[in-house]
Amino acid sequence: MNKREESKRRTRTALLEAARTVIRDRGLPAATARDVAAEAGVAVGTVFVHFPTMGALAETLVDETVEKALVRAGVIPGADAPPPGGAGAGAVERLVEVSAALYDAYGADPELSRQVLAGSLFQHAPGGPAAERLRAFQEWVVRRLAEGRAAGEIADLDPEEAFLGFFSLYFGVLVAGLSGRLDRPAQLRTLRSSLTRLLGAEGDRSRWTS
């Protein structure tokens, strides 16, 4: 990486950290590019060089949270990915494991997570980072569901349709956690039991209750 690229990377990192502080303190609707620039100690135009809108900046914050969690869960490659060999879990349990990693990532800073999720939920630009991350996540879930169906772990469901059911459950439980209605153990119990029913894994219920 040459000096210009390194400088650009550092500036982008500083802007994201500044945005976290500003959004956490003021809320996303009240946060402005001028606020972020002042927090980062740069000109306001520098913000727009890296992020064309505040929506794009918030979307990037969400994407980075998701990316780190998926790497740690072994869904996508990365420096923090676990060593290979832990793929023996059944379909339901593996989806719960990955969801738990995402819940942990969002729960590390719940106020910021509430702000950026609420502000960026319907602002994903086509081809933007969040859209691409969701596409990759969907592909992984669909593949894991197809493997589970072939192994007889779950019912004979269309994996694409089953993904929509899974994602609805995952997101609903995420929101319940961030709003304080469910603690982490309750989140995972709710997701596990709901997925067991949704995916027709009733015969394997004893595996998910330990």
N, C-alpha and C positions, 0 to 999 in steps of 0.2 A: 504494500500500500504506500503510494507516494505522499508527500507532505500535504498536498491539496486535498486528497481523499481523506487523509487522517483528520485534517482540520474540519472538513465537512462532516465527518462522522461525529467528532466531538461536539460540534455545534448542534447537530440533530439530537444527540443524547441530552445536551444541556436544555434544549427546548422542550423535550419530553418531560424531563424532571421538573422544569419550571411549570409546565402545564399541569402536572400532577399536583403541585403545590397550590396553584391558582384555582383549579377546579375543586380541590378538596376544601379550600377556604371560602370560596365565593359561590360555588355551584356552577355547572356548565352553562346554563342560560345567561348568567351574568358575566362570565369570563370572556375576555376579548384578546385579540392578538396583541394589542398594546400592553395589556396586563402581563401576558406571557413574555413579551420582549423585555419589559422592565425587570421581571423576575430573573430572566436569563442574562441580563446585562448586554443586550444586543439591540440593533435597530429594528423597528417594527417590520421593515421590509424583509429582514432576514427570516422572519417567521414564514412569510408567504413564499419564499424561495423553497422552503422544505415542505410546507403544508399549505395548499391553496385556500383552505377554509378551516374554521375551527372544528367543523364536523369531521373533516379529514384527519385533523390532529387527534380528536377523541377516538375516531375509528382506529387509528394507529395504536393508541394506548390499549384499547381492547385487544387488538390483534397481538400485541407483544405479550400481554398477560396470557392469552390462549396459547400462543406459540411455546412459551416457556413450560406451561403445564403439560402440553402434549409431548414435548421432548422428554420431560421427566417421567411421563407415563409410558414412554417407549412407542408412541404412535408415529412420530416423525423423528428423523435423525437429528442429532445435535450433540454438543459437547457434554451435556448433562444427562444424556440418555442412559438408562440402566443397561447392564451387560445383557447380551442375548441369552435366551434360555428360559425366560419366565412366561412363556406363551401357553402354559398348560391349563390355565383357568378356563372354565366353561364360558359360553357366550354371555350369559347374564352377569356373571361375576366380573368378567373382563370389562364390560360396559360400566359396571358400577365402579371398578377401580379407576378407569379413565375419568369418569364423572367426578369421583372424589378428588382427583388431582386438580381438576378445573375448579371445583368448589373451594379447595384450599387456596388456590391462586387468587380467586376473587375475594375470598374471606380474609386475606391478609390485609386488605385495606377496604373494608366494606363501604365506607362513605364514598370514597373515590369510585369504587365499582358501581354503586348505585347511580352516581352522577353520570358516568360515561356510558353505562348501559342504557339508561333512560334517554340520554341525549343522542346516542348514535344508533339506536335500535332500527330506525327506518331510514337511515342516511347512508347506507353502504353504497358506495359508487360501484357500478359494474366494472369488474376487473380490479377493484381496489383490494387492499390487503385483507380486510375482513371477509369479503366475498370469496377470495381465493382460499383463505384458511378454512372457511366453512365447507367449500367444495372438497378440499383434501380430507377434512374430518368426515364428511358424508361418505366419501369413497371408502375410507377405512372402516367405518361402521357397517356399511352395506357389505363389504367383503367379509367382515367378521360374522355378520348375521348369516350370510350365505354358507360360510364354513360351519356355523352352528346348526343350520338346517340340514346340511349334508351329513353331519355327525349324529343327527337325531337328538340334539340338545334342546331344540326349540321346534315349534310346530312348522308345518309346511306353509310358511308365509312368504309373500313377495318381499325381498329384502329392501327394495326401494320404499314400499309402503310402510314396512315396519320401521324404517328409519324415521319417518315422520312421527310415528307414535312415540318412539324413543325420544326424539328431540323435544317433543311437546312435554313429556314427563321430565326430562332433564332440565329444561328451562323453567318449568313451573316450580320444581324443587329448588332450583338456584334462587329464584326470586323469593320463595318462602324463607330461605336461609338468610338472604341479605336483608329482608324486612324484619328478621328476628322472630319469625313464627316457628321456625324449626332450627334446633341446634344441629351440629354436624352428625352425631349418631342418628338422630331422627331423620335427617335428610337421606342418609344412606339406607336406613331401614325402609323408608317410604319408597325410594327409588327401586330398591331391590324387590320388594314385594309387588310393586306395580308392574315392573318389567317381567317378573315371573308370570304374572297373569296375562299380560299383554302378549308375550311371546309363546305362551302355551307351554311353559317349562314346569308345569305343576308337578310332574313326576320327579323333578330334581329339587323340589323345595327344600328338602333337608340339607342340601349342600349350601344353601344361602343363609341358614339360620345360626350358624356358629359365630 
